[in-house]
C-alpha cells in the first residue's frame, strides 16, 4: 500500500495545501487487461479474459465503490470483439457494484476507431450506455472526454501514439485540457490516461513512459487535479508530477517482476488492481489487490539483456 499522506487535495488555485478535507470518492482502478479477439489462450498460453474474470470476482466484496477507472490496453490488438468483452465483463461488475460508472482510456495496444465504436467516449454508465459528457475531444485526434461524478470531474486523456510503445499527449490535447481545467470542479478533478509521467530507473520504464511529462505538468499546474491515474508498466508505483500525486496500477493480465537482474524483464502470472480513496484528511490513499491464483508468480515470459536491448533499439523513441 502506498499513500500520498495529508498532501492530497489540490485546490483550484495555488497548488496542494495541507489539512484540507473533501468528500470521499472510492475508485477501483484497473489497467492492462489485454483481451484477445477470442476468449482463448494467447501466444504465451495464458487466457487474458480469465484473468479479468478472476480479478473482478476477487473484487466482488468491495463496498461503497463510486467509480471504476480502466486505464488502457483494454485490447491486445485493437479488436472490436475484445472491447465488447471488456464492456460486458466490467459493465456487469459495475452493475453488481450498485450501478457505478466506468471510465475507460486508450493504451498503446488499443485502436481508436474500434475503441470508439464499442465504448463511445469511454465514459459509460453501468448499463454500457454513454454518459452525458460536458466535452469530448475530437475522436479523429484522440479518445479524450470529461464528465462529472459526485462533484468530482473525471477527465480521460489519450496518450496513444499509433504503432509505438511509448506515449505522448499532443499539444492540441493539452491545450484542450488546460481550457477544461480553467473552471474548477466542486471537489476536484481525477485525471486518467495510460502512460505514466513518472518511472523507476529501469531501461524499459524510462523508454516507454510518457514522453512529455513536463508539458503535462505545465497544463495542470495550479489546477484542481487531485490525482493522476495511469497503468502501462504492469507494476504498482507512486510518485509526484511536481505537486500532483501520480498512481500507476499494476496490470490485470500479468505483472512485471522487478526482482530480476538489471536490464532484463520477466512477466509473471498474477492479476492485480487498486483501490484509490480520495477526500478526507489523509487522502489520496492507494491499496493494491492481488487476485488469489494457484499459479501466481509463474513466468509468462522472460527477456534477457540482449533481448531487452533489441526491444529498446526497435521501439524506444529516437532523440
LUMBANU-367045 format. One record per residue (C-alpha): x, y, z; residue in one letter. Coordinates in pm, whole numbers, padded with zeros to 5 digits, always signed. Layout:
<atoms>
XYZA/...
</atoms>
This chain:
<atoms>
+00000+00000+00000X/+00119+00349-00082X/-00019+00674+00048X/+00013+01034-00051X/-00030+01130+00315X/-00207+01451+00403X/-00091+01625+00087X/-00373+01536-00134X/-00645+01765-00234X/-00510+02011-00484X/-00726+02323-00457X/-00835+02521-00761X/-00553+02775-00726X/-00206+02767-00580X/-00110+02400-00567X/-00161+02149-00284X/-00231+02253+00074X/-00218+02059+00397X/-00516+01955+00603X/-00793+02017+00351X/-01081+01767+00362X/-01308+01690+00068X/-01600+01446+00033X/-01483+01090-00020X/-01457+00912-00354X/-01370+00540-00380X/-01237+00432-00717X/-01150+00083-00833X/-00859+00127-01073X/-00779-00143-01328X/-00547-00140-01627X/-00389-00352-01897X/-00650-00622-01945X/-00506-00707-02291X/-00810-00908-02401X/-00774-01101-02724X/-01019-01131-03013X/-01134-01466-02873X/-01178-01600-02521X/-00880-01833-02553X/-00514-01862-02451X/-00276-01611-02608X/+00066-01685-02760X/+00209-01731-02410X/-00056-01993-02330X/-00240-01754-02099X/-00608-01655-02119X/-00637-01279-02053X/-01016-01296-02029X/-00988-01550-01748X/-00750-01313-01568X/-01006-01031-01586X/-01285-01261-01468X/-01074-01371-01173X/-00983-01015-01075X/-01343-00897-01088X/-01456-01198-00885X/-01196-01117-00620X/-01319-00757-00602X/-01684-00852-00551X/-01677-00782-00175X/-01567-00420-00210X/-01817-00175-00064X/-01917+00183-00133X/-01741+00193-00468X/-01822+00517-00653X/-01650+00462-00988X/-01432+00226-01190X/-01140+00352-01399X/-00964+00131-01657X/-00650+00298-01791X/-00585+00144-02127X/-00451-00157-02314X/-00803-00292-02292X/-00746-00498-02606X/-00421-00667-02702X/-00456-00596-03074X/-00742-00345-03103X/-01013-00599-03191X/-01378-00492-03164X/-01455-00827-03003X/-01208-00754-02722X/-01368-00417-02643X/-01710-00580-02644X/-01590-00840-02394X/-01437-00571-02169X/-01760-00371-02179X/-01969-00676-02092X/-01745-00805-01812X/-01659-00473-01646X/-02009-00335-01709X/-02166-00641-01547X/-01938-00596-01248X/-02030-00226-01231X/-02398-00317-01217X/-02331-00560-00931X/-02147-00278-00751X/-02469-00079-00749X/-02465+00070-01096X/-02143+00273-01080X/-01998+00443-01391X/-01691+00317-01573X/-01424+00540-01728X/-01202+00385-01996X/-00889+00521-02166X/-00682+00402-02460X/-00335+00247-02434X/-00061+00168-02682X/-00220-00167-02772X/-00557-00006-02839X/-00709+00116-03164X/-00908+00441-03153X/-01175+00358-03409X/-01261+00021-03252X/-01247+00176-02902X/-01494+00446-03005X/-01722+00204-03189X/-01777-00006-02876X/-01705+00232-02585X/-01804+00569-02730X/-01646+00847-02527X/-01512+00591-02279X/-01736+00736-02006X/-02005+00471-01966X/-02295+00412-01733X/-02310+00066-01578X/-02556-00049-01848X/-02299+00032-02118X/-02463+00348-02246X/-02253+00659-02300X/-02286+00904-02011X/-02364+01266-02083X/-02027+01439-02111X/-01972+01811-02100X/-01698+01795-02363X/-01534+01537-02588X/-01206+01594-02768X/-01249+01522-03142X/-01213+01146-03177X/-01019+01176-03503X/-00730+01309-03295X/-00774+01135-02960X/-01022+00950-02739X/-01049+01201-02456X/-01353+01314-02260X/-01478+01481-01943X/-01780+01414-01723X/-01886+01466-01363X/-01946+01217-01085X/-02039+01307-00728X/-01891+01654-00753X/-01564+01523-00896X/-01468+01579-01257X/-01324+01281-01445X/-01103+01363-01743X/-00966+01082-01957X/-00679+01156-02195X/-00534+00964-02488X/-00157+00904-02474X/-00164+00653-02760X/+00095+00706-03035X/-00013+00460-03308X/+00244+00189-03366X/+00460+00294-03070X/+00510+00154-02720X/+00579+00492-02558X/+00310+00756-02509X/+00266+01125-02571X/-00005+01385-02515X/-00046+01609-02819X/-00021+01985-02791X/-00381+02018-02907X/-00498+01777-02638X/-00302+01959-02366X/-00450+02292-02477X/-00796+02135-02451X/-00713+02005-02104X/-00595+02346-01986X/-00918+02503-02108X/-01128+02243-01923X/-00934+02300-01600X/-00986+02676-01605X/-01319+02617-01432X/-01269+02421-01107X/-01495+02126-01027X/-01682+02117-00698X/-01446+01865-00536X/-01163+01850-00787X/-01052+01652-01091X/-00938+01294-01146X/-00710+01271-01450X/-00664+00929-01612X/-00459+00803-01907X/-00229+00513-01991X/+00141+00609-01996X/+00290+00717-01661X/+00464+01055-01636X/+00695+00902-01372X/+00925+00599-01381X/+01178+00396-01191X/+01537+00375-01314X/+01479+00077-01541X/+01555+00086-01915X/+01206-00006-02030X/+01021+00228-01795X/+01245+00520-01891X/+01197+00450-02260X/+00829+00362-02273X/+00652+00601-02036X/+00501+00939-02124X/+00743+01134-02342X/+00630+01483-02239X/+00562+01488-01863X/+00688+01846-01838X/+00422+01969-02078X/+00156+01786-01876X/+00291+01943-01556X/+00259+02286-01718X/-00101+02212-01817X/-00219+02105-01470X/-00007+02332-01251X/-00225+02530-01008X/-00538+02339-01114X/-00778+02126-00910X/-00633+01791-01026X/-00636+01569-00716X/-00466+01264-00868X/-00330+01123-01194X/-00419+00757-01258X/-00215+00552-01509X/-00111+00196-01595X/+00117+00053-01869X/+00412-00059-01654X/+00233-00363-01502X/+00366-00268-01157X/+00232-00054-00875X/+00419+00274-00844X/+00357+00602-00662X/+00520+00939-00712X/+00454+01303-00789X/+00441+01514-01100X/+00558+01830-00931X/+00294+01856-00652X/+00032+01624-00804X/+00010+01261-00684X/+00055+01001-00958X/-00052+00639-00919X/+00047+00354-01153X/-00175+00050-01103X/-00039-00297-01185X/-00182-00495-01476X/-00475-00731-01477X/-00326-00963-01740X/+00010-01010-01563X/+00269-00819-01364X/+00634-00736-01421X/+00867-00890-01162X/+01132-00631-01074X/+01346-00879-00878X/+01520-00981-01200X/+01870-00863-01297X/+01900-00506-01421X/+01835-00481-01794X/+01623-00797-01807X/+01246-00837-01785X/+01022-01108-01652X/+00640-01110-01658X/+00463-01340-01414X/+00108-01454-01360X/-00094-01257-01111X/-00391-01028-01176X/-00388-00704-00977X/-00595-00388-00934X/-00611-00090-00698X/-00842+00098-00466X/-00799+00476-00477X/-00958+00674-00195X/-00990+01049-00239X/-01104+01301+00020X/-01083+01312+00395X/-00782+01442+00578X/-00543+01167+00467X/-00634+01114+00101X/-00542+01024-00155X/-00470+00672-00037X/-00389+00371-00253X/-00416-00001-00194X/-00325-00285-00431X/-00531-00604-00463X/-00372-00927-00587X/-00609-01199-00707X/-00571-01540-00549X/-00435-01762-00825X/-00281-02105-00757X/-00044-02039-01048X/+00054-01690-00933X/+00419-01597-00989X/+00466-01849-01270X/+00669-01697-01552X/+00466-01578-01850X/+00770-01462-02048X/+01129-01364-01976X/+01371-01144-02172X/+01746-01147-02118X/+01962-00836-02153X/+02023-00885-02524X/+01650-00928-02591X/+01567-00616-02391X/+01833-00421-02583X/+01675-00539-02906X/+01330-00424-02793X/+01471-00083-02698X/+01653-00046-03029X/+01333-00120-03221X/+01078+00067-03012X/+01239+00333-02793X/+01185+00694-02910X/+01468+00838-03112X/+01627+01164-02995X/
</atoms>
